[in-house]
Amino acid sequence: MHKIGIQSTGTIRQENIEEGYRMIKAAGFDCVDFNFDEFLSVNDVRAGKIHDFFDRPTDEMWKDFEPHAQAAAKYGLTFEQMHAPFPMMLPGREDINEKMTRITINCMELGARMGGRYIVVHPTTLAYEYSKQEEHDFNIAMYQKLIPAAKKLGLVVCLENLFVERNGHLCEGVCSDFREASLLIDELNSLAGETLFGFCFDIGHANILGKNMYQSVVTLGGRLKILHLHDNDGMGDLHNMPFTFARSWNPIATDWEGFLRGLREIRYQGVINFETFRCMMGFPKELHPSLLKLQADMGRYFSAQI
């Protein structure tokens, strides 16, 4: 059976760290997807307002994250995967890029200390004035900066399928073409000389873009290492629970059956991991234990189907 996990954002609060891990364990989860990106927002990065929280000596930063490691250990939970702040690099923004590269590597160091095996580092979607080749080359150069740290720490860096908003439309972002994403991962692993790069399949992002779930998963094959599971109405990145938008009334709802069939075909062995922070934030705190248990039950259902 697969391990069942859920992201830290939405459940674990800094003011009462232990309670969050206790609830996650009591609900039936095995592990936590730790959100380093919760501590440095995408809007601040894009605005160049990058604070020094992640730009300190590792031992100093560890004092802020050791309580998470201790609480997880107390309740028998592991950190199988992590999510780095993003974007790591932006074209023409060297003031951002140098610092964010350091921050990403520092998060890799922290993630390894916490016992993580995988870390999501978003690829960069370039603006429309750039060619696909320029976008490819930019991302190759960006991820190459992480190879020494990944080798040293024994971490696999995972790319993720993204979407972008253009003039009121939701459009394909980098790695949303899974054939291109597969070639990118293969090229990076060839440059690294070992498997240091894999893929995080975000089913919510794929659903927004109308992707064929079965074909997408099968195309990625063994490159698919971790999952971001959440649901939406096909029009917004809502991060709700699976099955929230049932197909019986919403013909563009997420094709969970095709998705699970794909995972079964590639014999997926990784964590069944939920990225449902907006769902958690939308429910009263008093209902969180029940909400978490339902999602853990969903995870076991998915595992059985796979």
C-alpha positions as CSV (number, residue, x, y, z in Angstrom):
1,M,0.0,0.0,0.0
2,H,1.1,3.6,-0.6
3,K,1.9,6.1,2.0
4,I,-0.9,8.8,2.4
5,G,0.2,12.4,2.8
6,I,-1.1,16.0,3.1
7,Q,0.6,19.3,2.8
8,S,1.5,21.3,5.9
9,T,-0.2,24.6,4.7
10,G,-3.8,24.7,5.9
11,T,-3.4,22.4,8.9
12,I,-0.1,23.1,10.7
13,R,0.0,26.5,12.3
14,Q,3.1,28.2,13.7
15,E,1.4,29.2,16.9
16,N,0.6,25.5,17.7
17,I,2.9,23.3,15.7
18,E,2.4,20.1,17.6
19,E,-1.4,20.2,17.4
20,G,-1.3,20.2,13.6
21,Y,0.9,17.1,13.4
22,R,-1.3,15.4,16.1
23,M,-4.4,16.0,14.0
24,I,-2.8,14.7,10.8
25,K,-1.7,11.5,12.5
26,A,-5.0,11.0,14.2
27,A,-6.8,11.3,10.8
28,G,-4.8,8.4,9.4
29,F,-2.0,10.1,7.4
30,D,1.5,8.7,7.2
31,C,3.5,11.7,6.1
32,V,3.5,15.5,5.4
33,D,4.4,17.5,2.3
34,F,6.2,20.4,3.9
35,N,5.6,23.9,2.4
36,F,8.7,26.0,2.6
37,D,6.8,28.3,0.2
38,E,4.4,29.3,2.9
39,F,7.2,31.3,4.5
40,L,8.0,33.3,1.4
41,S,5.1,34.2,-0.9
42,V,5.2,34.2,-4.7
43,N,4.0,37.8,-4.7
44,D,6.9,39.0,-2.5
45,V,9.4,37.2,-4.7
46,R,8.0,38.7,-7.9
47,A,8.1,42.2,-6.3
48,G,11.6,41.7,-5.1
49,K,10.6,41.9,-1.5
50,I,12.7,38.9,-0.5
51,H,13.3,38.8,3.3
52,D,16.3,37.0,4.8
53,F,14.4,34.2,6.6
54,F,15.8,31.6,4.2
55,D,19.1,33.4,3.6
56,R,20.8,32.6,6.9
57,P,23.3,29.9,8.1
58,T,21.6,26.5,8.0
59,D,22.1,25.9,11.7
60,E,20.4,29.2,12.5
61,M,17.4,28.4,10.2
62,W,17.2,24.9,11.7
63,K,16.1,26.4,15.0
64,D,12.9,27.5,13.3
65,F,12.2,24.1,11.6
66,E,13.5,21.6,14.3
67,P,10.1,21.9,16.2
68,H,8.4,20.6,13.0
69,A,10.8,17.7,12.8
70,Q,10.4,16.9,16.5
71,A,6.6,17.1,16.4
72,A,6.5,14.9,13.3
73,A,8.7,12.3,14.9
74,K,6.6,12.3,18.1
75,Y,3.6,11.3,16.1
76,G,5.3,8.9,13.7
77,L,5.0,11.1,10.6
78,T,7.7,11.5,8.0
79,F,8.4,14.3,5.4
80,E,8.5,12.5,2.1
81,Q,8.3,15.7,-0.1
82,M,8.8,19.4,0.2
83,H,7.9,22.5,-1.8
84,A,10.4,25.3,-2.3
85,P,9.5,29.0,-2.6
86,F,8.9,30.2,-6.1
87,P,9.8,31.5,-8.6
88,M,13.4,30.5,-8.3
89,M,14.5,32.6,-11.3
90,L,13.0,35.3,-13.6
91,P,14.4,36.5,-16.9
92,G,16.4,39.6,-16.5
93,R,16.0,39.8,-12.7
94,E,19.5,39.0,-11.5
95,D,18.7,40.9,-8.3
96,I,16.1,38.2,-7.6
97,N,17.8,35.2,-9.2
98,E,21.0,35.1,-7.2
99,K,19.2,35.3,-3.9
100,M,16.5,32.9,-4.8
101,T,19.0,30.3,-6.0
102,R,20.7,30.5,-2.6
103,I,17.3,30.3,-0.9
104,T,16.3,27.2,-2.9
105,I,19.5,25.4,-2.0
106,N,19.1,26.4,1.6
107,C,15.6,24.9,1.5
108,M,17.1,21.7,0.0
109,E,19.5,21.6,3.0
110,L,16.6,22.0,5.4
111,G,14.5,19.4,3.6
112,A,17.2,16.9,3.8
113,R,17.6,17.5,7.5
114,M,13.9,16.9,7.9
115,G,14.2,13.6,6.1
116,G,12.7,14.6,2.8
117,R,13.4,12.7,-0.4
118,Y,11.8,15.0,-3.0
119,I,11.5,18.8,-3.3
120,V,9.3,20.6,-5.8
121,V,11.1,23.5,-7.5
122,H,8.7,25.2,-10.0
123,P,10.0,25.6,-13.6
124,T,9.8,29.1,-15.1
125,T,7.3,30.0,-17.7
126,L,8.7,32.8,-19.8
127,A,6.6,35.6,-21.3
128,Y,5.2,35.4,-24.8
129,E,8.0,37.3,-26.4
130,Y,10.4,34.4,-25.7
131,S,10.5,31.3,-27.9
132,K,10.0,27.8,-26.6
133,Q,13.7,27.1,-27.1
134,E,14.6,30.1,-25.0
135,E,12.2,28.9,-22.3
136,H,13.8,25.4,-22.5
137,D,17.3,26.8,-22.3
138,F,16.5,29.1,-19.4
139,N,15.1,26.2,-17.3
140,I,18.0,23.9,-18.1
141,A,20.4,26.5,-16.9
142,M,18.3,27.2,-13.8
143,Y,18.1,23.5,-12.7
144,Q,21.7,22.9,-13.4
145,K,22.5,25.2,-10.5
146,L,20.8,22.7,-8.2
147,I,22.7,19.6,-9.3
148,P,25.6,19.8,-6.9
149,A,23.3,20.3,-3.9
150,A,21.0,17.5,-5.1
151,K,23.9,15.1,-5.4
152,K,25.3,16.1,-2.0
153,L,21.9,15.7,-0.2
154,G,20.5,12.8,-2.0
155,L,17.4,14.7,-3.0
156,V,15.3,14.4,-6.2
157,V,14.3,17.8,-7.6
158,C,10.7,17.7,-9.0
159,L,9.4,19.8,-11.8
160,E,5.6,20.6,-11.8
161,N,3.1,21.2,-14.6
162,L,2.0,24.9,-14.5
163,F,-0.6,27.2,-16.0
164,V,-0.5,30.9,-16.6
165,E,-3.2,33.7,-16.9
166,R,-3.1,35.8,-20.0
167,N,-5.7,38.4,-20.7
168,G,-8.3,36.7,-18.7
169,H,-7.5,33.2,-20.1
170,L,-5.9,30.3,-18.4
171,C,-3.2,29.0,-20.7
172,E,-0.5,26.3,-20.8
173,G,2.6,27.1,-18.7
174,V,5.9,25.4,-18.8
175,C,5.8,21.6,-18.3
176,S,2.1,21.4,-19.1
177,D,3.1,19.5,-22.3
178,F,4.0,16.2,-20.8
179,R,6.1,15.1,-23.7
180,E,8.2,18.2,-23.5
181,A,8.4,17.9,-19.7
182,S,9.6,14.3,-20.1
183,L,12.4,15.3,-22.5
184,L,13.4,18.1,-20.2
185,I,13.7,15.7,-17.2
186,D,15.7,13.2,-19.3
187,E,18.1,15.9,-20.4
188,L,18.6,17.2,-16.9
189,N,19.3,13.6,-15.6
190,S,21.7,13.1,-18.5
191,L,23.6,16.3,-17.5
192,A,23.6,15.2,-13.9
193,G,24.8,11.7,-14.7
194,E,22.2,10.2,-12.4
195,T,18.5,10.5,-11.6
196,L,18.3,13.8,-9.7
197,F,15.2,15.1,-11.4
198,G,11.6,13.8,-11.5
199,F,8.1,15.1,-11.9
200,C,5.3,16.3,-9.6
201,F,2.0,15.8,-11.3
202,D,-0.5,18.5,-10.2
203,I,-3.9,17.1,-11.2
204,G,-5.7,20.4,-10.5
205,H,-3.4,22.3,-12.9
206,A,-3.9,19.6,-15.6
207,N,-7.7,19.8,-15.1
208,I,-7.8,23.5,-15.7
209,L,-6.1,23.0,-19.0
210,G,-8.4,20.1,-20.1
211,K,-5.6,17.6,-20.1
212,N,-6.3,13.9,-20.7
213,M,-5.4,12.5,-17.3
214,Y,-4.7,8.9,-18.4
215,Q,-2.5,9.9,-21.3
216,S,-0.6,12.5,-19.2
217,V,0.3,10.1,-16.5
218,V,1.3,7.3,-18.9
219,T,3.5,9.8,-20.9
220,L,5.4,10.7,-17.7
221,G,5.8,7.1,-16.7
222,G,8.5,6.4,-14.2
223,R,9.5,10.1,-14.2
224,L,6.4,10.7,-12.1
225,K,7.7,10.7,-8.5
226,I,5.2,12.7,-6.4
227,L,1.6,14.0,-6.6
228,H,-0.4,17.2,-5.8
229,L,-4.0,16.0,-5.5
230,H,-6.8,18.5,-5.4
231,D,-10.0,19.4,-7.3
232,N,-11.5,22.3,-9.1
233,D,-14.3,23.2,-11.5
234,G,-12.1,23.4,-14.6
235,M,-12.0,27.2,-14.4
236,G,-10.0,28.1,-11.3
237,D,-7.1,26.7,-9.2
238,L,-9.4,26.0,-6.2
239,H,-7.4,23.4,-4.3
240,N,-10.5,21.6,-3.0
241,M,-11.0,18.0,-2.1
242,P,-11.2,15.3,-4.7
243,F,-14.8,14.5,-6.0
244,T,-16.0,18.0,-4.9
245,F,-17.0,18.8,-8.5
246,A,-18.9,15.6,-9.5
247,R,-19.1,14.6,-13.1
248,S,-22.8,13.9,-12.9
249,W,-23.5,17.7,-13.1
250,N,-20.2,19.1,-14.3
251,P,-18.9,17.6,-17.6
252,I,-15.5,19.3,-17.2
253,A,-14.9,17.9,-13.7
254,T,-11.7,16.1,-12.9
255,D,-11.4,12.6,-14.5
256,W,-10.3,10.7,-11.4
257,E,-11.0,7.4,-13.0
258,G,-8.6,8.0,-15.9
259,F,-6.0,9.4,-13.6
260,L,-6.1,6.3,-11.3
261,R,-6.0,4.0,-14.4
262,G,-2.8,5.8,-15.5
263,L,-1.2,5.5,-12.1
264,R,-2.1,1.8,-12.1
265,E,-0.6,1.3,-15.5
266,I,2.8,2.9,-14.6
267,R,2.7,1.1,-11.3
268,Y,3.0,4.2,-9.2
269,Q,4.6,3.5,-5.8
270,G,4.9,7.0,-4.4
271,V,2.9,8.9,-1.8
272,I,-0.8,9.7,-2.4
273,N,-0.4,13.3,-1.4
274,F,-3.1,16.0,-1.1
275,E,-2.6,19.7,-1.8
276,T,-6.0,20.9,-0.5
277,F,-5.0,23.9,1.6
278,R,-7.8,26.1,0.3
279,C,-10.3,23.5,1.3
280,M,-8.8,23.4,4.8
281,M,-8.9,27.1,5.1
282,G,-12.5,27.3,4.0
283,F,-13.8,25.0,6.7
284,P,-14.2,25.9,10.4
285,K,-11.3,24.7,12.5
286,E,-13.7,22.5,14.5
287,L,-14.4,20.4,11.4
288,H,-10.7,19.9,10.5
289,P,-10.4,16.5,12.2
290,S,-13.3,15.1,10.2
291,L,-12.2,16.8,7.0
292,L,-8.7,15.3,7.4
293,K,-10.0,11.9,8.1
294,L,-12.2,12.0,4.9
295,Q,-9.1,12.9,2.9
296,A,-7.0,10.1,4.4
297,D,-9.8,7.7,3.6
298,M,-9.8,9.0,0.0
299,G,-6.0,8.4,-0.1
300,R,-6.5,4.8,0.9
301,Y,-9.3,4.4,-1.7
302,F,-6.9,5.8,-4.4
303,S,-4.2,3.4,-3.2
304,A,-6.5,0.4,-3.5
305,Q,-7.6,1.5,-7.0
306,I,-4.0,1.8,-8.1
